[in-house]
């Protein structure tokens, strides 16, 4: 492929810091980079505590467990999201209750969230999809009204802001992913953030096999091995040093797409006036599913990789046993395309991609 959907930029201190891990032999979950990355990432988001884990999915599982969510509980989650937002809810024994999306921003619809609340609802899984923040005023108001926990899934929204405040700083626990296609990466890796001293201690305790704090090799709860390695943290720290540069690059790429797609029959992902959208993915809607597949095939032949937007989770076999209808999410999912969105793209690259989209539509005429 000439243009991948995503590729990481590893041009900072990544090699230097990893070499230090190898030279000192601190390669597992002990070592200076873990603590340094946790502290600096928490500071970056504006939260008191951070604890690193091995990936973003286990960050969500750890958060749910720390909050005591389990059998008999319900967690409201958008259906239009990646599967990792929902699976850990089931894995802790709770029930996923899906909500629809807003037509303009594609984020979870607060009105539908409130309509889905029952006496068993214990938490909201707030997913900031594709780098665009959710309506946090509305969602936090609902959470306070019904005394619900708020877990923020910020995997795709590192550095995004709602009314000047970074996502991940609103809820009880925020979960981040540092997979290879995220705004900053560790290859794999994730983190849980919280302002609560109690929750921070619980998250750290659970992720490290439930090891007692003051007695060697004594375990007082059933925990997990969800720890981040020093090598992962070393890469993450080097990436965090460049976060501002990566986010600015994504802003530029989004502006270039909007500029060069202006005359074409595609709808670029809209941005609400109250947010700072970091554009983890630059995404568009086309007329219908058939056009989407034809356009993706055409672009693939031109060396341009794309991917469909997420399929609604309620339509997947393991979640689709009970019929549900979420019309906005279903419509976006059938018509959406993620375009190449990695930091190294230039305006010339974006213009080339947009010109190929133009070629496709000219052939359709």
Buried (B, 14 or more C-beta within 10 A) or exposed (E): EEBBBBBBBBEBBBEEBBEBBEEEEBBEBEBBBBBBBBEBBBEBBBBEBBBBBBBBBBBBBBBBBBBEBEEEBBBBBBBBBBEBBBBBBEBBEBBBBBBBBBEEBBBBBBEBBBEBBEEEBBBBBBBBBBBBBBBBEBBBEBBEEBEBBBBBBBBBBBBBBBEEBBBBBBBBBBBBBBBBBBBBBBBBBBBBBBBBEEBBBBBBBBBBBBBEEEEEEEEEEEBBEBBBBBBBBBBBBBBBBBBEEBBEBBBBBBBBBBEBBEEBEBBBBEBBEEBBBBBBBBBBBBEEBEBBBBBBEBBEEBEBBBBBBBBBBBBEEEBEEEEBEBEBBBBBBBBBBBBBBBBEBEBEBBBBBBEBBBEBBEEEE
